[in-house]
Amino acid sequence: MKPKILVARAIFPDVIERLAQYFEVERNDADTVYSSDELRARLADKAGAITTASERIDASVLAGAPHLRVVANMAVGYNNFDIDAMTAAGVMATNTPDVLNETTADFGWALLMATARRVTESERWLREGHWNKWAYDMFLGADVHGSTLGIIGMGRIGQAIARRAMGFNMRVVYHNRSRLDAATEAACKASYVDKDTLLKTADHVILVLPYSKDTHHTIGAAELAAMKSTATLVNLARGGIVDDAALAQALASKQIAAAGLDVFEGEPSVHPDLLKVPNVVLTPHIASASAATRRGMASLAADNLIAALGFGSAPGKPPCLLNPAVRKA
Ligand code: 8YV
């Protein structure tokens, strides 16, 4: 008998077909976002699951899933996992790093450019029929080339963003939990600074750090007040890293010039005050959404699950295991 697995959200049908070679697959073609109770019920007889950032795997869900051995997240971020609870329950946790680095860095730049040069704000104005003459001061924005870029969170995606900045002749400063080694800093042409210096000196601040209780509201009212009044802020990482209410206020009062947000506290809800301010570019968590990259993420999540359940070319060795303590237990 094939082990049973749950693919908790709709994904590429050919990836489901690959999984079906090894497993009895319960799929979710309707793409419903399950409540915790529903997830727990569906996992009751499953050995594995593929999830996205929308499904929270915690002690209460795990309590109803006695046969579960692996949950493979189709995301690099895994703040939807309670890793300690998963390890205690003997459940392997995996994610999908690296395959999305370049695509996500591209999108960071798309948001940065759109924010600094007011692309969506001016497009909305044009569509509304306001454009009847050219004017010297129409939608003046901030230059990106030659400016100072501040990157908070200098992992693989942050580094890919920094490398792109060389083409724009920018000075790059970064802040991270730990300083990069000298060779990596040189490859990215980035200098390490403390967070306060970064906020005070950067013309454009981009957030690419993982979410945890320690990074909750990394940018709040005090940090926004420390930034230049001409600065822009891009959040590419996770909702909750920015205090969205404080940001909406800072944008409304022009304490900072503009922001670009791909992620939100409590998404898919967006703070109502952010919807009211014109100087913010809002996108629905699509930084990794190129066709090739989403396919790569789904495929890597499947590789992880197949290996974790003892099949494929690396049985028992999922390539992106987050809690190796489980395997040793
Ligand atoms: C995903 C992401 O699209 O990988 C991540 O951490 O935020 C995105 O690439 C999203 O989380 C869906 O799981």
Residues whose N, C-alpha, C, O or C-beta is under 5 A from the ligand:
A	BS01	8YV	T52 A53 M74 A75 V76 G77 A237 H285 S288
